Amino acid sequence: KQYVARLLGGDESSQALRDGKLFHWRLLEPEKFDALHIVEVASKNTKTYKAAVEEFGEVYTRPEVDNAELLAEVLLANTEAASFLDGAEFEVPAIAMIDGVAFRAKADILKGTQLIDLKTTTDLKKFKWSAYKYGYDLQAYLYLQMFPEAESFTFLCIDKATQDIAVFECSEEFLESGKKKLEAALREFN
């Protein structure tokens, strides 16, 4: 139902997705971040914000933008986290056929043989469980199939509340779970 609603033009852009998008743009596509339409309000529930949406479409509040900038600064100030970005390619697209079905993907970061995905979270301690819940195991397995040069998949995570940073390397068990989800999805689709 959610998929059909999106196809029919429904907008299900949650705050978490908006926050993640801003964080990605700030770090990986600064030209998009610099081109944002920013409304100088504290809330999306204002006439000013709603008028800006009518005029520009996609707009962001000052607190949303400031938070993305803060998280990016924290990540870049961490030597280990920042090292994932050094000498890497960003937003690398891929298209592949898997069992007769077309897939497309965009790797956040490709560094040599390592795929790195940026994630924001509200609870870093629960990320391992959230990764299964939100299908990140499927994402990791699928991306490793679509980027044949990649040998590993890593999640680079930052907690939006505490600003703690963690690096999660995908285990064989995690990838096998993603493989099973992909196979099930392909069976269902076909």
Backbone torsions as a table, in degrees:
resi	resn	phi	psi	omega
1	LYS	NA	-40.7	178.9
2	GLN	-64.9	-39.3	179.5
3	TYR	-62.6	-46.8	179.5
4	VAL	-62.6	-41.9	178.8
5	ALA	-60.2	-40.5	177.9
6	ARG	-65.9	-41.6	178.4
7	LEU	-61.0	-33.2	-178.7
8	LEU	-86.9	10.6	174.0
9	GLY	96.7	6.5	178.1
10	GLY	-69.9	144.7	180.0
11	ASP	-107.6	113.9	178.6
12	GLU	-114.0	41.9	-177.4
13	SER	-78.0	99.0	179.7
14	SER	-74.1	163.9	178.2
15	GLN	-61.4	-37.5	179.2
16	ALA	-62.0	-41.4	178.1
17	LEU	-67.1	-39.6	177.6
18	ARG	-62.3	-45.2	180.0
19	ASP	-62.1	-44.6	-179.9
20	GLY	-63.0	-41.3	179.4
21	LYS	-61.7	-46.1	179.2
22	LEU	-61.8	-43.2	179.6
23	PHE	-61.5	-45.6	177.5
24	HIS	-59.8	-49.9	-178.9
25	TRP	-60.3	-41.8	-177.8
26	ARG	-61.0	-39.7	-177.5
27	LEU	-88.3	-40.0	-168.2
28	LEU	-107.4	-26.2	-179.4
29	GLU	-136.4	67.8	-174.5
30	PRO	-59.8	-25.2	178.1
31	GLU	-64.7	-35.6	175.8
32	LYS	-70.0	-40.4	179.6
33	PHE	-63.1	-42.5	-178.9
34	ASP	-68.4	-21.3	-178.1
35	ALA	-94.4	6.5	-177.7
36	LEU	-62.5	148.9	168.6
37	HIS	-91.7	112.4	-175.9
38	ILE	-110.2	132.0	178.4
39	VAL	-105.4	128.0	-176.5
40	GLU	-81.4	63.2	176.6
41	VAL	-131.8	160.4	-179.8
42	ALA	-89.3	-15.7	-174.0
43	SER	-140.5	152.4	175.2
44	LYS	-79.6	-6.5	-178.4
45	ASN	-94.1	38.4	179.4
46	THR	-119.2	156.9	177.4
47	LYS	-62.3	-38.5	-178.9
48	THR	-61.8	-44.8	179.3
49	TYR	-63.6	-47.4	-178.1
50	LYS	-63.0	-36.2	176.9
51	ALA	-67.0	-38.8	178.3
52	ALA	-65.4	-38.1	176.7
53	VAL	-62.2	-43.3	178.2
54	GLU	-60.2	-39.6	-176.6
55	GLU	-79.7	-43.6	-171.5
56	PHE	-110.4	-15.8	-175.7
57	GLY	89.2	-99.8	-177.9
58	GLU	-86.3	116.9	178.2
59	VAL	-133.8	160.3	-178.8
60	TYR	-131.9	151.3	178.0
61	THR	-84.9	158.7	178.2
62	ARG	-57.4	-44.7	178.9
63	PRO	-60.5	-37.0	178.3
64	GLU	-62.4	-45.7	-178.2
65	VAL	-67.8	-44.0	179.4
66	ASP	-61.1	-39.2	179.7
67	ASN	-65.1	-42.5	178.2
68	ALA	-62.3	-41.2	178.7
69	GLU	-64.1	-41.8	179.1
70	LEU	-62.2	-48.5	-179.9
71	LEU	-61.2	-40.5	178.7
72	ALA	-63.8	-42.6	178.7
73	GLU	-62.4	-42.0	179.0
74	VAL	-61.7	-47.2	-178.7
75	LEU	-63.2	-44.2	-178.4
76	LEU	-69.1	-23.9	178.1
77	ALA	-78.0	-14.9	178.5
78	ASN	-88.9	115.0	-174.4
79	THR	-57.4	-45.8	-178.5
80	GLU	-65.3	-45.4	-179.6
81	ALA	-64.3	-44.5	-178.7
82	ALA	-64.4	-27.7	-178.6
83	SER	-64.1	-24.4	177.5
84	PHE	-66.6	-24.2	-177.8
85	LEU	-89.4	-25.5	-176.1
86	ASP	-64.2	124.3	176.2
87	GLY	69.0	18.4	-177.4
88	ALA	-102.1	163.6	171.9
89	GLU	-98.4	145.0	-178.2
90	PHE	-116.5	147.0	174.7
91	GLU	51.9	55.5	-176.8
92	VAL	-88.1	118.9	-177.9
93	PRO	-83.1	155.2	174.5
94	ALA	-149.8	146.3	174.3
95	ILE	-131.7	135.6	-178.9
96	ALA	-150.0	152.5	172.4
97	MET	-100.0	127.7	176.7
98	ILE	-127.6	117.3	-177.3
99	ASP	50.3	41.4	175.8
100	GLY	79.9	7.2	179.8
101	VAL	-115.8	132.9	180.0
102	ALA	-79.5	133.7	175.8
103	PHE	-126.5	147.8	172.0
104	ARG	-131.7	150.8	-177.8
105	ALA	-149.6	162.9	173.4
106	LYS	-139.3	109.9	179.7
107	ALA	-72.8	130.1	176.6
108	ASP	-58.4	-53.9	-175.4
109	ILE	-138.2	129.5	173.5
110	LEU	-121.7	116.1	-178.5
111	LYS	-127.2	100.6	-177.1
112	GLY	63.6	-115.6	-179.5
113	THR	-104.0	16.6	-176.6
114	GLN	-116.6	127.2	171.0
115	LEU	-93.9	133.7	-178.8
116	ILE	-128.5	129.1	-179.5
117	ASP	-115.9	127.8	177.4
118	LEU	-82.0	135.9	176.7
119	LYS	-137.2	137.7	167.4
120	THR	-102.5	150.3	-178.5
121	THR	-145.5	158.9	176.0
122	THR	-96.4	-9.0	179.3
123	ASP	-155.0	95.0	-176.8
124	LEU	-59.0	-32.6	-178.9
125	LYS	-66.5	-24.8	-179.3
126	LYS	-100.2	5.8	-174.6
127	PHE	-59.5	-39.8	-178.6
128	LYS	-57.6	-37.7	179.2
129	TRP	-79.8	-38.0	177.5
130	SER	-62.5	-32.8	-179.1
131	ALA	-61.3	-37.2	175.3
132	TYR	-73.2	-44.6	-177.1
133	LYS	-58.2	-42.6	-175.9
134	TYR	-93.7	7.5	175.0
135	GLY	76.4	23.4	178.4
136	TYR	-67.4	-24.2	175.0
137	ASP	-65.6	-40.7	175.4
138	LEU	-63.6	-44.9	178.4
139	GLN	-57.9	-48.8	-177.3
140	ALA	-62.0	-47.2	-179.8
141	TYR	-62.6	-47.5	-178.4
142	LEU	-61.0	-44.5	-179.6
143	TYR	-63.8	-37.4	178.2
144	LEU	-65.9	-27.7	175.3
145	GLN	-75.4	-35.0	-174.2
146	MET	-84.0	-21.4	178.2
147	PHE	-116.0	84.6	-173.1
148	PRO	-61.9	-21.6	178.4
149	GLU	-75.2	-16.4	-176.7
150	ALA	-81.6	137.5	179.1
151	GLU	-111.8	-15.6	-178.8
152	SER	-148.9	159.3	179.0
153	PHE	-129.8	129.1	-175.7
154	THR	-127.9	137.9	172.3
155	PHE	-100.8	125.5	174.4
156	LEU	-105.6	108.7	-169.7
157	CYS	-114.6	146.7	172.8
158	ILE	-132.9	135.0	179.0
159	ASP	-82.7	123.0	-176.2
160	LYS	-66.6	-28.4	-177.5
161	ALA	-86.0	-49.9	-174.1
162	THR	-93.4	-16.9	-175.7
163	GLN	65.8	18.8	173.2
164	ASP	-72.9	150.7	-178.7
165	ILE	-120.9	142.4	177.0
166	ALA	-141.8	151.7	176.7
167	VAL	-117.7	125.9	179.7
168	PHE	-120.0	116.4	174.8
169	GLU	-87.3	135.3	-179.0
170	CYS	-75.2	128.3	179.0
171	SER	-84.2	165.9	176.0
172	GLU	-61.4	-38.6	178.7
173	GLU	-61.8	-44.2	179.4
174	PHE	-62.4	-45.3	179.7
175	LEU	-66.6	-37.1	177.8
176	GLU	-63.8	-37.2	175.9
177	SER	-62.5	-41.7	176.9
178	GLY	-64.1	-39.6	177.9
179	LYS	-60.6	-45.0	179.6
180	LYS	-63.1	-39.4	178.0
181	LYS	-64.7	-41.2	178.7
182	LEU	-63.8	-46.7	180.0
183	GLU	-60.0	-42.5	178.2
184	ALA	-63.7	-42.2	-180.0
185	ALA	-65.0	-40.9	178.7
186	LEU	-65.5	-40.0	177.0
187	ARG	-61.9	-45.4	-178.8
188	GLU	-64.7	-43.8	-179.2
189	PHE	-63.2	-46.7	-179.1
190	ASN	-71.0	NA	NA
